[in-house]
């Protein structure tokens, strides 16, 4: 799964990198600070495309809340969508056809199983080691995801819309395998238009994009267990230890 990542760039910087315009669809979007420990249920900047193919950077709540949900609690269980079943799961298959986005990440975290002789937990078991995974060239990762809109109709017809998203994961590549058996789907720039185009309903072709990244684009290093606490959000979290 993908449960924590780094987003250190401003909305304007993200929009520039992805050739998008920034659209403020949230009261909090302009105030999103650099966050080196983004966690589920927090707001993130992501990129979508309109019917004309224009890319737009917007704010989304991480944790998908389908339009039919009774409340937002379901979002905590839908932070990831497995590529292998995305076209069959009721919560995802409709969104897969036309509600796709890219979630920019400067890198993400996974926890490697602890080793004998290493630090121990309070229970005396080997402590898991947090690893920061990022591109070798330092560029942002363009992670495939889905998005949805929801509002609490019980509060009336003028209830505000919540834009939410989920990260698509696939089997780990050789680089990731020593740490975890899953990884986010990372799309190359040559595939961004195909993925974002809301008029592209060729789910078979789209599904072929949801594969592990090439083994040579990622690198990783161990970081402090300070990242385990979501209240820690500073740049020191990605420093190697």
N, C-alpha and C positions, 0 to 999 in steps of 0.2 A: 504494500500500500504506500501511498504518499501522504504523510500526515503533518509535515512541517517543511517550510521552504523560506527562501530569502528573497525579499523584494526591496531593494535599496534605491531604486530609481523613481523619480517623480513621474506623475502622469504625463506631463509634457515630454519628458525624455523617452518614456515608453512609446508614446504616440509617434515621435520622430523616428525611433528605431524601426518601427513596424510600418512606417509610411501611412499613419492613421491621423485622424483628427480627434481631439479630445472632446467628449460630450459629457457634461456634468448631469448624470441621472441620479445623483444622491447628494443629500445635504453634506455628507462627510467626505466626498470624493476629493475635493481640492485640499482637504486637511490631512489626507493619508500620509503619515510620516514614513521615513525609511524604516523598514522592519526586517531585522535579521533572524526573526523567529516567528514567521506567519503561521498561525494555527487555525484549525477549523472553527467556523462561526465568525471569523473576522472578515472584514472587507478587503478585497483585492482589486487591482486593475487588470482588466482582460480586454482582448481585442475581438470584435465581431465585424461582420460586413453587412451592408444593406443590399437591397435588391439591385442597385446599380453597381455593386462590386466595390463600393468605397469602404475602406477600413475605418472603424471607429473604436476608440479606446473608451471604456466605460467602467463603472464600479459595479462589482458583484459581491454578494455574500457567499463565502465559501461553505458549501453544504447545500446540495440541491433540494429545493422545496418545489415539488411538482404543483401544477395549477390545481389539482384535485385534492391536495392535502388539507386536512382540517386545521392544522396549525404548523408553525415553523419547526417544531421539535424533530420532525422526520429528517431535517437537514443534517443533524449530527450523525446519522447513520448512512448518509449518502455523500460523503466527501470524495469517494472514489467510485469509478465505474469500470468494471473489467472489460477489456476489449473483446474477450472471447464470447461474452454473452450480451454485449451491448445492443445487438439487433433483435434480441428476444425478450429482454426484461421489459415489462410493461412501463416502468418508470422512465426508461431510457430510449426505447425504440422509436417513439415518435419524435423525440428531440434529436436523435441521431440523423434523421432525415433532413432537418432544416434549422436546428438550433445548435450550431457548433461554434466554438470559439477557441482562441489561443490564450493561454495563461502564461505571461512572461515570468520567468524565475531566474534569479541570478545563481541559483543552485538550490539543492534540497538536502534534507538530512535523512539518514537511515541509521538504525542502531544494529551494530554487529554483535553477535553473540560473544560474551566474555570468554576469556581464556584462563586456563589453570595457571595460577601464580600471579594473576592480575588483581585489580581492585575487587573487593567483595561488597555485596549488598548487606544490609542489616541482618538479612536472613542467612548470611554466610555463603551465598551463591555468587558465582562470577558476575560482575557487573557488566551490562551491555555497554558497548563503546559507541558513542555517537560519531558518525562520519559525515563530513560535508562533501557533497558530490557536485561538481560544476564542470563547465566546459573547459577544455584545455586552452582554448584561445581567449577565454574570459568573456565572451559574448553571452547575452541572455539566452536562456533556453526558451523555445517556443513549444509549450506543452499543450497537447490536444485536450479539449474539454467540451462539455455540454452546458447549456444554460436554459433557464426557465424563468417564467414570471408568475408571481402569486400575490394575492391580496386577501385580506380578511374581510370577506363580504358581509360578515355579521355586524361589522361596524358601519355599514352603509355603502351606497354606490360611489362615494368619493374616497374610499379607502386607498391609501397609497400603494403603489406596486413595489414588490420586493423582487429584485433581480438576483438570481442565485446561480451557482455553477458547481460542477463536479470535475475532478481530474480523472482522465482516462489512464488506466495502467495496463501494462502488458508483461509478458515474461521477461525476466532479467537477461541482459546480455552478459558476455563473459567478464566484463569489467565489474558489473554489479553482483554477479553470482556469489562471490565470497561474503557479501554483506547481506543480501536479501534475494528472494526468488521473484520479486516484482520490481517494476520501475515505471515511471511516468512515460507516456508516449511522447517522444520528442520529434517534432516535424521540421524538416529542412525548409529553407525559404522558398525553394522551388515548388513546394507543395502547399504553401499557405493559401493561395487563391482557391485551389481546388477544395481544400478543407473548409474554408470560410464561406464559400458561395452558397447562400441559402436556397438558390434555385437548383442546386446540384442534388438530385435525389437518388443518385446511383449508389446505393448503400453497399453493393458488392465491391465496387471500385474504392469507395471510401474505407471500407473495412480492410482493404489491402494496405492501407497507409498505417494501420495500427500495429506496427511491428517494433521490436527492440531497436534502439539506436545502434549505429555502428560502434564497434568496440573501441575505436581510437579517438572519439570526440570527448570522452569524459575522463576526469581524474578525480581523486578523492584524498582526504586526509582526516585523521582523528582530530576531534575538537573537544573542548571542555564539556563536562556533564552539566555545566550551567545552562546549556540549551534545553535540558529536561524541563526547566521551569519556564512556562510561557510568559511570565512577567519579565524575563530577561530578553531584551530586544536589540541590544547594541552590537556594533561591528566587531567587538572582541570575540563574539561567539564563533566566528568563522576562522579564527586564528588557529594554526596547527599546534597541537600539544604532543 
